[in-house]
Amino acid sequence: MHVWSVEGNRQRLDGGAMFGNAPRALWARWMEPDERNLVELSCRAMLVDDLDGKRVLFEAGIGAFFEPKLKTRYGVMESEHMLLESLQQCGTPHDEIDVVVLSHLHFDHAGGLLSAYEEGQPSELLFPNARYMVSRRGWERALDPHPRDRASFIPELNRLLAESGRLELVEDEHVASLGDAVRFSYTEGHTPGLMLAEVGGEGGIVFCSDLIPGRPWVHLPVTMGYDRYPEQLIDEKRLFLEDKVARGVRLFFTHDLGCALARPVLDERGRFGVTNERRKVEALVV
């Protein structure tokens, strides 16, 4: 298998929301805010070629589907669909993707499935030859969200996925169509049924999604204001990181602007951190 990091549209969000109860004096050392207190984030996907004979894209980023008013509100930085351009640079146009694996259906992780905004034109579902995989719990949440996170979902995307005939709901550790090449695990602290995909087994790579959005969140107490149950997320994160350190599995970050891939470590004080950081991944053999 070969792995690429694939950059999508970037986003600016409030730093306080991204770092939960961590004080600004602390998190501003990790991620420099602008004059409006906004921090710049990646919405990065992971492309894996020859995964059980398939081209698989893990997540689709935020995309460019928002109308101008909402694009400004949610801090989307480019009007073009950057994920599609990045896939072309990797030599893989979106219609050659066989499977898109989605950790959950919040718009900053799944909006890239939709075509870029055009005034007066309906959104279209991209990746026409791919199956779309999402956890059953995540799908149920998208269809019936809580008022706290209702704005994070895209009702039109739910309809298009359901009508595509290519939606596959996942609830086990493996799926037949990907064999043993991908191992799924699930957490609940950020959103119900957050699906974390690991490729390559021991010594491989795991897509951390919003369990660990980037390097600062590897530190156990650091959570986001968007997490539904921060204490549960911390407990889930501890077990997750202990397992990855023990098996030498590397962490793939979706929202860390400066780092796509790193190896987790546990120091003598019992604090998790990372080493062997890589800003970009190109045709990495796993």
MARMI-791623 format. One record per residue: residue number from 1; x, y, z of N, C-alpha, C in turn. Coordinates in steps of 0.05 Angstrom, whole numbers. Example, Ala and Ser with C-alpha at 12.3 -4.5 7.8 and 13.67 -1.06 7.14 Angstrom:
{1,{264,-114,156},{246,-90,156},{264,-66,156}}
{2,{257,-45,142},{273,-21,143},{258,1,157}}
This chain:
{1,{17,-24,0},{0,0,0},{17,25,0}}
{2,{8,46,-13},{21,72,-14},{2,93,-3}}
{3,{12,111,14},{-4,131,27},{4,159,20}}
{4,{-16,176,14},{-11,205,10},{-28,221,29}}
{5,{-18,244,38},{-35,264,51},{-46,282,29}}
{6,{-72,287,30},{-86,302,9},{-99,327,22}}
{7,{-89,350,15},{-99,375,27},{-126,383,14}}
{8,{-145,390,32},{-170,401,23},{-171,431,29}}
{9,{-195,442,28},{-199,470,35},{-191,475,64}}
{10,{-178,497,70},{-171,504,97},{-194,520,110}}
{11,{-192,522,137},{-214,534,152},{-202,550,175}}
{12,{-215,572,182},{-207,588,206},{-230,586,226}}
{13,{-224,577,250},{-244,574,271},{-234,588,296}}
{14,{-252,593,314},{-245,606,340},{-227,588,356}}
{15,{-204,599,365},{-185,583,380},{-196,573,406}}
{16,{-213,589,419},{-224,580,444},{-242,556,441}}
{17,{-257,555,419},{-274,532,414},{-257,507,407}}
{18,{-235,511,394},{-219,488,386},{-204,476,410}}
{19,{-200,492,431},{-184,482,453},{-199,481,480}}
{20,{-226,482,478},{-242,476,501},{-236,493,525}}
{21,{-229,480,548},{-223,495,572},{-194,502,576}}
{22,{-177,498,556},{-149,507,557},{-149,538,554}}
{23,{-134,552,571},{-133,581,570},{-118,591,545}}
{24,{-125,614,535},{-113,625,511},{-83,628,514}}
{25,{-74,635,537},{-45,639,542},{-30,613,536}}
{26,{-43,590,539},{-31,565,534},{-34,557,505}}
{27,{-58,557,495},{-62,546,468},{-50,564,446}}
{28,{-47,590,452},{-35,608,432},{-6,601,427}}
{29,{7,586,445},{34,577,441},{35,554,420}}
{30,{13,540,419},{12,517,401},{2,524,373}}
{31,{-16,544,372},{-28,552,346},{-34,582,347}}
{32,{-19,597,332},{-20,626,334},{-47,637,323}}
{33,{-62,652,339},{-87,663,330},{-83,689,315}}
{34,{-103,697,298},{-102,723,286},{-116,743,304}}
{35,{-120,767,293},{-131,789,310},{-160,784,318}}
{36,{-173,765,305},{-201,758,312},{-202,733,330}}
{37,{-179,723,338},{-177,699,355},{-181,674,339}}
{38,{-179,675,313},{-183,652,296},{-156,637,291}}
{39,{-158,611,290},{-134,595,283},{-139,581,256}}
{40,{-118,577,241},{-120,564,215},{-117,534,217}}
{41,{-135,520,204},{-136,491,206},{-136,478,178}}
{42,{-123,455,176},{-126,439,152},{-152,423,154}}
{43,{-162,414,131},{-182,394,129},{-171,373,110}}
{44,{-153,356,121},{-136,339,105},{-148,311,103}}
{45,{-146,299,79},{-154,271,75},{-130,254,71}}
{46,{-134,228,72},{-113,208,68},{-120,190,45}}
{47,{-103,188,25},{-107,170,2},{-90,146,5}}
{48,{-101,122,2},{-86,98,3},{-91,82,-23}}
{49,{-70,77,-38},{-72,63,-63},{-64,33,-59}}
{50,{-77,16,-74},{-73,-13,-72},{-79,-24,-45}}
{51,{-101,-14,-33},{-111,-24,-7},{-130,-47,-14}}
{52,{-122,-71,-11},{-137,-94,-19},{-146,-91,-48}}
{53,{-128,-79,-65},{-133,-76,-93},{-150,-51,-100}}
{54,{-155,-34,-80},{-172,-11,-85},{-158,15,-78}}
{55,{-169,37,-90},{-160,64,-82},{-180,75,-62}}
{56,{-171,80,-38},{-189,88,-17},{-182,115,-6}}
{57,{-202,132,-4},{-198,159,7},{-211,160,35}}
{58,{-195,168,55},{-205,170,82},{-211,200,87}}
{59,{-237,205,87},{-249,231,91},{-248,248,66}}
{60,{-263,271,67},{-265,288,43},{-262,317,50}}
{61,{-256,324,75},{-252,351,83},{-277,368,81}}
{62,{-274,394,83},{-298,412,84},{-308,419,57}}
{63,{-291,417,36},{-299,423,9},{-306,453,5}}
{64,{-322,458,-15},{-328,486,-22},{-358,489,-28}}
{65,{-375,473,-14},{-403,473,-20},{-419,496,-8}}
{66,{-408,510,12},{-423,531,25},{-429,554,7}}
{67,{-452,565,10},{-458,591,-3},{-441,612,10}}
{68,{-437,636,-4},{-418,656,6},{-422,664,35}}
{69,{-446,668,44},{-451,677,72},{-441,656,92}}
{70,{-448,631,87},{-440,610,105},{-410,604,102}}
{71,{-399,607,79},{-370,603,75},{-355,623,93}}
{72,{-364,647,95},{-352,667,112},{-356,660,142}}
{73,{-381,652,148},{-387,645,176},{-369,623,187}}
{74,{-365,603,170},{-349,579,179},{-320,580,171}}
{75,{-311,603,161},{-283,608,157},{-269,591,135}}
{76,{-285,583,115},{-273,568,93},{-256,587,76}}
{77,{-231,580,71},{-212,599,60},{-211,600,30}}
{78,{-217,579,15},{-216,579,-14},{-243,574,-26}}
{79,{-248,585,-49},{-273,580,-63},{-272,555,-81}}
{80,{-248,549,-91},{-245,525,-108},{-246,500,-90}}
{81,{-252,477,-102},{-253,452,-88},{-224,441,-87}}
{82,{-210,448,-65},{-181,442,-64},{-175,412,-62}}
{83,{-193,396,-51},{-189,368,-49},{-187,355,-77}}
{84,{-204,364,-95},{-204,353,-122},{-178,360,-136}}
{85,{-168,385,-132},{-143,393,-144},{-120,377,-132}}
{86,{-120,372,-106},{-99,357,-93},{-99,328,-103}}
{87,{-123,316,-106},{-124,289,-116},{-112,287,-145}}
{88,{-118,307,-161},{-107,307,-188},{-76,308,-187}}
{89,{-65,323,-168},{-36,325,-165},{-24,298,-156}}
{90,{-40,282,-143},{-32,255,-135},{-36,235,-158}}
{91,{-47,244,-181},{-52,226,-203},{-77,210,-200}}
{92,{-96,219,-183},{-120,204,-177},{-144,222,-178}}
{93,{-157,226,-201},{-181,242,-202},{-204,229,-185}}
{94,{-223,245,-177},{-243,234,-158},{-259,211,-169}}
{95,{-262,210,-196},{-278,188,-206},{-263,161,-208}}
{96,{-238,161,-199},{-222,136,-197},{-220,126,-169}}
{97,{-233,139,-150},{-234,129,-122},{-254,107,-120}}
{98,{-247,85,-107},{-265,62,-104},{-281,63,-79}}
{99,{-269,74,-57},{-283,75,-31},{-276,102,-18}}
{100,{-296,115,-6},{-291,138,12},{-300,130,40}}
{101,{-281,130,59},{-287,123,86},{-290,149,102}}
{102,{-312,152,116},{-319,176,131},{-320,170,161}}
{103,{-304,184,176},{-304,179,205},{-331,187,217}}
{104,{-343,209,207},{-369,218,215},{-378,238,194}}
{105,{-402,249,197},{-413,266,175},{-415,295,183}}
{106,{-399,305,201},{-397,334,205},{-386,347,180}}
{107,{-395,371,174},{-390,383,148},{-360,387,142}}
{108,{-343,390,163},{-315,395,157},{-300,368,151}}
{109,{-315,346,152},{-303,320,146},{-316,307,121}}
{110,{-341,316,115},{-356,303,94},{-365,323,72}}
{111,{-362,349,77},{-372,368,57},{-358,366,30}}
{112,{-333,355,30},{-319,352,5},{-331,331,-14}}
{113,{-351,316,-4},{-365,298,-22},{-383,313,-42}}
{114,{-388,339,-36},{-406,354,-53},{-391,372,-72}}
{115,{-403,378,-94},{-391,396,-114},{-389,424,-103}}
{116,{-371,440,-114},{-367,468,-105},{-393,484,-111}}
{117,{-397,504,-94},{-421,521,-96},{-421,536,-123}}
{118,{-445,535,-136},{-451,551,-159},{-478,563,-155}}
{119,{-481,589,-157},{-506,602,-153},{-528,591,-171}}
{120,{-550,583,-158},{-573,573,-173},{-571,544,-181}}
{121,{-549,530,-174},{-546,502,-182},{-547,484,-157}}
{122,{-560,462,-159},{-561,443,-136},{-534,430,-131}}
{123,{-529,422,-107},{-505,407,-101},{-506,379,-114}}
{124,{-482,370,-124},{-480,344,-135},{-461,327,-118}}
{125,{-466,301,-117},{-450,283,-103},{-426,274,-120}}
{126,{-402,278,-110},{-377,271,-124},{-370,242,-119}}
{127,{-347,233,-130},{-337,206,-127},{-358,186,-138}}
{128,{-365,188,-163},{-388,173,-174},{-384,142,-175}}
{129,{-359,133,-173},{-354,104,-174},{-346,93,-147}}
{130,{-350,108,-126},{-341,99,-99},{-364,90,-82}}
{131,{-358,72,-64},{-376,66,-42},{-369,85,-19}}
{132,{-390,94,-5},{-386,112,18},{-390,97,43}}
{133,{-370,95,60},{-372,80,85},{-373,100,109}}
{134,{-393,95,126},{-396,111,151},{-407,92,172}}
{135,{-402,97,197},{-412,79,218},{-442,81,220}}
{136,{-454,59,228},{-484,59,231},{-492,80,251}}
{137,{-477,81,274},{-484,101,295},{-480,129,284}}
{138,{-459,134,268},{-455,160,257},{-477,168,238}}
{139,{-486,149,222},{-508,155,203},{-534,161,218}}
{140,{-540,146,238},{-564,152,254},{-562,179,267}}
{141,{-539,188,276},{-536,214,287},{-540,236,266}}
{142,{-530,231,242},{-533,251,221},{-562,255,213}}
{143,{-578,233,214},{-606,234,207},{-623,247,229}}
{144,{-614,244,254},{-629,254,277},{-610,267,297}}
{145,{-598,290,290},{-578,302,307},{-590,315,332}}
{146,{-574,319,352},{-581,334,376},{-581,364,369}}
{147,{-597,380,383},{-596,409,377},{-568,421,380}}
{148,{-552,409,397},{-525,420,401},{-507,419,376}}
{149,{-511,398,360},{-494,395,336},{-509,393,310}}
{150,{-535,401,310},{-551,399,286},{-538,415,263}}
{151,{-527,438,269},{-515,455,248},{-490,442,236}}
{152,{-479,421,248},{-455,409,238},{-460,389,215}}
{153,{-485,383,210},{-492,363,190},{-504,377,165}}
{154,{-504,362,143},{-514,373,117},{-537,355,108}}
{155,{-562,364,113},{-585,347,106},{-585,339,76}}
{156,{-577,357,59},{-577,350,30},{-557,328,24}}
{157,{-534,328,38},{-515,306,35},{-527,280,44}}
{158,{-541,280,66},{-554,255,76},{-572,244,54}}
{159,{-588,261,42},{-607,252,21},{-592,240,-2}}
{160,{-571,254,-12},{-556,245,-35},{-542,218,-29}}
{161,{-531,215,-6},{-518,190,2},{-539,167,2}}
{162,{-562,172,14},{-582,151,16},{-592,143,-12}}
{163,{-594,163,-30},{-605,157,-57},{-584,146,-76}}
{164,{-559,147,-68},{-537,138,-86},{-537,108,-90}}
{165,{-547,93,-71},{-545,64,-73},{-518,53,-67}}
{166,{-500,71,-58},{-472,63,-53},{-463,69,-25}}
{167,{-482,73,-7},{-476,78,21},{-474,52,36}}
{168,{-452,48,51},{-448,24,66},{-445,31,96}}
{169,{-462,21,113},{-461,27,141},{-444,5,155}}
{170,{-426,14,172},{-405,-3,184},{-409,-4,214}}
{171,{-407,-27,226},{-409,-29,255},{-390,-50,267}}
{172,{-374,-62,250},{-355,-83,259},{-326,-73,256}}
{173,{-308,-91,264},{-279,-84,263},{-269,-85,234}}
{174,{-281,-102,218},{-273,-104,190},{-298,-105,173}}
{175,{-294,-98,147},{-316,-101,127},{-306,-119,105}}
{176,{-324,-135,94},{-316,-155,74},{-303,-142,49}}
{177,{-312,-118,41},{-302,-106,16},{-273,-96,19}}
{178,{-264,-92,44},{-236,-83,48},{-219,-105,62}}
{179,{-231,-127,69},{-217,-149,81},{-204,-141,107}}
{180,{-180,-152,112},{-166,-146,137},{-148,-121,134}}
{181,{-149,-108,111},{-131,-86,105},{-137,-61,122}}
{182,{-162,-59,131},{-171,-36,147},{-184,-47,172}}
{183,{-176,-35,195},{-188,-43,221},{-202,-18,232}}
{184,{-228,-21,238},{-244,1,248},{-247,-2,279}}
{185,{-246,21,292},{-254,23,320},{-272,48,323}}
{186,{-286,50,346},{-307,70,349},{-304,83,376}}
{187,{-310,109,376},{-310,125,401},{-336,142,401}}
{188,{-343,152,425},{-368,166,429},{-364,194,440}}
{189,{-340,201,450},{-337,226,464},{-340,251,447}}
{190,{-332,250,421},{-335,273,404},{-363,273,391}}
{191,{-371,251,380},{-397,247,368},{-403,218,367}}
{192,{-429,210,368},{-435,181,369},{-424,167,344}}
{193,{-411,144,349},{-401,128,328},{-379,139,311}}
{194,{-362,156,323},{-338,165,309},{-321,141,301}}
{195,{-317,137,275},{-304,113,265},{-275,119,257}}
{196,{-257,105,271},{-228,110,267},{-217,86,251}}
{197,{-204,92,229},{-194,72,210},{-164,69,212}}
{198,{-155,45,215},{-126,38,216},{-119,21,192}}
{199,{-97,28,179},{-88,13,156},{-59,3,162}}
{200,{-54,-21,153},{-27,-32,156},{-21,-47,181}}
{201,{-40,-48,200},{-36,-63,224},{-12,-52,241}}
{202,{2,-70,254},{25,-61,271},{45,-46,254}}
{203,{52,-22,263},{70,-5,248},{57,10,226}}
{204,{30,9,225},{15,23,204},{8,51,211}}
{205,{-16,60,202},{-25,88,205},{-54,87,213}}
{206,{-62,105,231},{-90,107,239},{-99,136,233}}
{207,{-122,139,221},{-134,165,216},{-148,174,242}}
{208,{-138,195,255},{-147,202,282},{-172,218,282}}
{209,{-180,230,260},{-204,246,258},{-205,266,281}}
{210,{-229,269,293},{-232,289,315},{-228,278,342}}
{211,{-220,252,344},{-211,243,371},{-185,258,378}}
{212,{-167,261,358},{-142,276,362},{-138,292,336}}
{213,{-148,317,335},{-147,332,310},{-119,340,301}}
{214,{-99,341,320},{-72,349,314},{-54,345,338}}
{215,{-29,354,335},{-9,349,356},{-18,360,384}}
{216,{-28,384,386},{-35,394,413},{-54,376,428}}
{217,{-72,363,414},{-93,347,427},{-83,319,435}}
{218,{-58,312,428},{-47,287,437},{-44,288,468}}
{219,{-39,311,479},{-38,315,508},{-66,309,519}}
{220,{-68,290,537},{-94,280,546},{-114,301,554}}
{221,{-107,321,571},{-128,339,581},{-139,358,559}}
{222,{-126,360,536},{-135,379,516},{-158,368,499}}
{223,{-180,381,500},{-204,373,484},{-215,397,469}}
{224,{-235,393,453},{-247,415,438},{-274,422,451}}
{225,{-282,447,448},{-309,455,457},{-331,441,441}}
{226,{-324,430,418},{-343,416,402},{-348,387,411}}
{227,{-332,377,429},{-335,349,439},{-359,347,457}}
{228,{-375,326,453},{-400,324,469},{-395,315,498}}
{229,{-375,298,502},{-369,288,529},{-339,289,532}}
{230,{-327,311,540},{-298,314,541},{-285,293,559}}
{231,{-296,287,582},{-284,268,600},{-283,240,588}}
{232,{-305,232,575},{-305,207,561},{-285,206,538}}
{233,{-283,228,524},{-263,230,502},{-235,226,513}}
{234,{-228,238,535},{-202,235,547},{-196,206,554}}
{235,{-216,193,565},{-212,164,571},{-208,148,546}}
{236,{-224,154,525},{-221,140,500},{-194,145,487}}
{237,{-185,170,489},{-159,178,478},{-136,164,492}}
{238,{-138,161,518},{-117,147,533},{-114,118,523}}
{239,{-136,103,521},{-135,76,512},{-125,74,483}}
{240,{-134,92,467},{-126,93,438},{-96,98,436}}
{241,{-85,117,450},{-56,123,448},{-39,102,461}}
{242,{-48,90,483},{-33,68,494},{-30,45,474}}
{243,{-51,39,461},{-50,18,440},{-32,25,417}}
{244,{-33,49,408},{-17,57,384},{13,59,391}}
{245,{19,68,415},{47,68,424},{58,40,426}}
{246,{42,22,438},{51,-6,441},{55,-20,415}}
{247,{40,-13,394},{42,-27,369},{56,-11,347}}
{248,{66,12,354},{82,28,335},{65,39,312}}
{249,{40,44,317},{22,55,297},{24,86,296}}
{250,{27,97,272},{30,126,269},{3,139,268}}
{251,{3,165,275},{-22,181,276},{-24,199,252}}
{252,{-46,198,238},{-52,216,216},{-71,237,225}}
{253,{-63,263,222},{-79,285,232},{-93,300,210}}
{254,{-119,305,213},{-134,319,193},{-134,349,196}}
{255,{-132,360,221},{-135,389,224},{-109,404,231}}
{256,{-87,390,233},{-61,402,241},{-48,413,216}}
{257,{-47,440,214},{-36,453,190},{-7,445,184}}
{258,{8,441,205},{37,437,202},{46,408,204}}
{259,{27,389,208},{36,361,211},{14,343,202}}
{260,{21,325,182},{2,305,173},{5,279,188}}
{261,{30,272,195},{36,245,205},{57,248,227}}
{262,{54,232,249},{73,232,271},{71,205,286}}
{263,{92,199,300},{92,175,316},{87,182,346}}
{264,{67,169,359},{62,176,387},{83,163,405}}
{265,{89,178,427},{107,168,447},{96,174,474}}
{266,{106,159,494},{98,164,522},{124,168,538}}
{267,{126,192,551},{151,198,565},{151,187,594}}
{268,{173,192,608},{176,181,635},{156,192,655}}
{269,{144,215,649},{124,227,667},{96,216,661}}
{270,{94,199,641},{68,188,634},{52,207,616}}
{271,{66,225,602},{52,244,584},{57,236,555}}
{272,{36,236,540},{38,230,511},{47,253,495}}
{273,{63,247,475},{73,267,456},{77,254,429}}
{274,{91,268,411},{96,256,384},{125,261,376}}
{275,{134,245,358},{160,248,346},{158,240,316}}
{276,{180,244,302},{181,237,273},{158,250,258}}
{277,{155,276,261},{133,291,249},{138,295,219}}
{278,{117,293,203},{118,297,174},{96,316,166}}
{279,{103,338,153},{83,357,144},{67,346,120}}
{280,{80,329,104},{67,319,80},{75,290,76}}
{281,{57,274,65},{63,246,60},{58,241,30}}
{282,{78,229,17},{76,224,-12},{85,195,-18}}
{283,{67,179,-26},{72,151,-35},{88,136,-13}}
{284,{81,140,12},{93,125,34},{85,96,34}}
{285,{104,78,35},{98,50,35},{90,41,63}}
{286,{67,28,65},{58,18,91},{54,-12,89}}
